[in-house]
Amino acid sequence: MVLAACLQIAQADEPPPRLSPAKTAAQAGLVDIRSLAPDIAEDIKYAGSDNFVGRPVHGYLAPKCLLLRPAAEALARVEHDLRAQHYRLKLWDCYRPARAVADFVHWAHDLSDQRTKPQHYPNLDKSQLLGDYIAPVSGHSRGATVDLTMERCAADGTHCAPLDMGTGFDWFGVRAHTDAPGISAVQLANRHRLRAAMEREGFQNYTLEWWHYTLAPEPTPHTLYDVPVQ
């Protein structure tokens, strides 16, 4: 999630977010989702080069999904319930260090770097991304937000294939909205299937990104973390 609108800006009477002094995941209370769901499918995009920046993002030293424990436990329950129906989750991003968000902003300022435009913002000029799509603070840095999709598996749990959701991850534009006009009935039904599974365990969808979910209420709604993912 990088859209500015999903920052869930605090109301005037709420305190501004603070940066935690934690230096390690353990100090922050972040746990690896695989300690609860050992073989959950992962493709942590920002730890590699298959993302809108086109390279590993600052703060991602390993392809891991870290979350605050209440969010990790809820996500593990979603995975458990889906497997009984021959589906499973595939995770793209979880906790995101504040330094990674700063890296996004730095990339957005470099208008000469257009390498990922065809895959991620084909209908937008890069100058439109900063502010409208990429913001200096992300809810992911609070440790209870995930970006993910769903797969359908064979009856024995093998040979899983991704559901058709109508766009890939971090596709900037209207087509990524959960109820976007112009997508097929199958794509819409798949997005709704994912949403229903996540909502059963307390996650709320950000309607402008079909892949984006936040546990409600958040465990630490006013705290950002900047420990590296490793």
Solvent accessible surface area in square Angstrom, and as a share of the most:
residue,aa,sasa,rsa
1,M,1,0.00
2,V,8,0.04
3,L,13,0.07
4,A,24,0.18
5,A,72,0.56
6,C,3,0.02
7,L,20,0.10
8,Q,97,0.43
9,I,133,0.67
10,A,37,0.29
11,Q,122,0.54
12,A,116,0.90
13,D,130,0.67
14,E,75,0.34
15,P,73,0.46
16,P,107,0.67
17,P,64,0.40
18,R,136,0.50
19,L,104,0.52
20,S,15,0.09
21,P,103,0.65
22,A,16,0.13
23,K,154,0.65
24,T,59,0.35
25,A,29,0.23
26,A,90,0.69
27,Q,122,0.54
28,A,10,0.08
29,G,36,0.34
30,L,8,0.04
31,V,26,0.15
32,D,41,0.21
33,I,0,0.00
34,R,101,0.37
35,S,77,0.50
36,L,63,0.31
37,A,11,0.08
38,P,101,0.64
39,D,84,0.44
40,I,0,0.00
41,A,18,0.14
42,E,39,0.18
43,D,55,0.28
44,I,10,0.05
45,K,26,0.11
46,Y,0,0.00
47,A,24,0.18
48,G,28,0.27
49,S,67,0.43
50,D,94,0.49
51,N,4,0.02
52,F,0,0.00
53,V,0,0.00
54,G,16,0.16
55,R,71,0.26
56,P,69,0.44
57,V,4,0.02
58,H,109,0.49
59,G,8,0.08
60,Y,10,0.04
61,L,123,0.61
62,A,20,0.16
63,P,88,0.56
64,K,77,0.33
65,C,0,0.00
66,L,8,0.04
67,L,0,0.00
68,L,9,0.04
69,R,109,0.40
70,P,67,0.42
71,A,0,0.00
72,A,0,0.00
73,E,65,0.29
74,A,1,0.01
75,L,0,0.00
76,A,17,0.13
77,R,115,0.42
78,V,1,0.01
79,E,5,0.02
80,H,135,0.60
81,D,55,0.28
82,L,3,0.01
83,R,87,0.32
84,A,83,0.64
85,Q,83,0.37
86,H,86,0.38
87,Y,20,0.08
88,R,37,0.14
89,L,0,0.00
90,K,55,0.23
91,L,0,0.00
92,W,26,0.09
93,D,0,0.00
94,C,2,0.01
95,Y,2,0.01
96,R,0,0.00
97,P,0,0.00
98,A,26,0.20
99,R,102,0.37
100,A,0,0.00
101,V,4,0.02
102,A,62,0.48
103,D,4,0.02
104,F,2,0.01
105,V,29,0.17
106,H,129,0.58
107,W,9,0.03
108,A,3,0.02
109,H,120,0.53
110,D,62,0.32
111,L,91,0.45
112,S,99,0.64
113,D,27,0.14
114,Q,73,0.33
115,R,146,0.53
116,T,14,0.08
117,K,60,0.26
118,P,91,0.58
119,Q,116,0.51
120,H,18,0.08
121,Y,0,0.00
122,P,51,0.32
123,N,119,0.61
124,L,28,0.14
125,D,84,0.43
126,K,2,0.01
127,S,64,0.42
128,Q,83,0.37
129,L,0,0.00
130,L,61,0.30
131,G,45,0.44
132,D,101,0.52
133,Y,43,0.16
134,I,1,0.01
135,A,9,0.07
136,P,104,0.65
137,V,51,0.29
138,S,4,0.02
139,G,3,0.03
140,H,0,0.00
141,S,2,0.01
142,R,16,0.06
143,G,0,0.00
144,A,0,0.00
145,T,1,0.01
146,V,0,0.00
147,D,0,0.00
148,L,0,0.00
149,T,5,0.03
150,M,0,0.00
151,E,13,0.06
152,R,118,0.43
153,C,15,0.09
154,A,41,0.32
155,A,87,0.67
156,D,108,0.56
157,G,42,0.40
158,T,62,0.36
159,H,164,0.73
160,C,38,0.23
161,A,56,0.44
162,P,95,0.60
163,L,13,0.06
164,D,77,0.40
165,M,7,0.03
166,G,17,0.17
167,T,23,0.13
168,G,44,0.43
169,F,14,0.06
170,D,1,0.00
171,W,43,0.15
172,F,4,0.01
173,G,15,0.15
174,V,88,0.50
175,R,89,0.32
176,A,2,0.01
177,H,51,0.23
178,T,1,0.00
179,D,85,0.44
180,A,6,0.05
181,P,106,0.67
182,G,73,0.70
183,I,22,0.11
184,S,53,0.34
185,A,87,0.67
186,V,97,0.56
187,Q,22,0.10
188,L,59,0.29
189,A,55,0.43
190,N,10,0.05
191,R,2,0.01
192,H,62,0.28
193,R,98,0.36
194,L,0,0.00
195,R,61,0.22
196,A,42,0.33
197,A,4,0.03
198,M,0,0.00
199,E,92,0.41
200,R,142,0.52
201,E,38,0.17
202,G,30,0.29
203,F,1,0.01
204,Q,114,0.50
205,N,23,0.12
206,Y,30,0.11
207,T,84,0.49
208,L,59,0.29
209,E,2,0.01
210,W,2,0.01
211,W,1,0.00
212,H,3,0.01
213,Y,0,0.00
214,T,10,0.06
215,L,18,0.09
216,A,40,0.31
217,P,125,0.78
218,E,29,0.13
219,P,49,0.31
220,T,39,0.22
221,P,62,0.39
222,H,61,0.27
223,T,13,0.08
224,L,21,0.10
225,Y,11,0.04
226,D,34,0.18
227,V,2,0.01
228,P,23,0.14
229,V,1,0.00
230,Q,111,0.49
